């Protein structure tokens, strides 16, 4: 159900996230791409896949605003599996749960594309 409404690009993006294959600065350097730095230009920490989606101060602002909008107060995990499971666990049944399960891949998509 969770992934049935997603486009193939969104599914590919989630697969890349789950397998640490997003083109973060750290992953690009590991693949032999020459970069001047692996530091995130937004917060000046090393830019890994998890950093882009969950750790960067800009990403955390987006997640916190989302959870505030939903009326949730939670601690944000900093790894993919725990974040997904926590978000899924908060979903529950009913309309609110459906909104939460649509939001997770949408927010991941938005953050990773920028």
Secondary structure, 3 states (H helix, E strand, C coil): CCCCCCCHHHHHHHHHHHCCCCCCHHHHHHCCCCCCCCECCCCCCECCHHHHHHHCHHHHHHHHHHHHHHCCCCCCCCCHHHHHHHHHHHHCCCHHHHHHHHHHHHHHHHHHCC
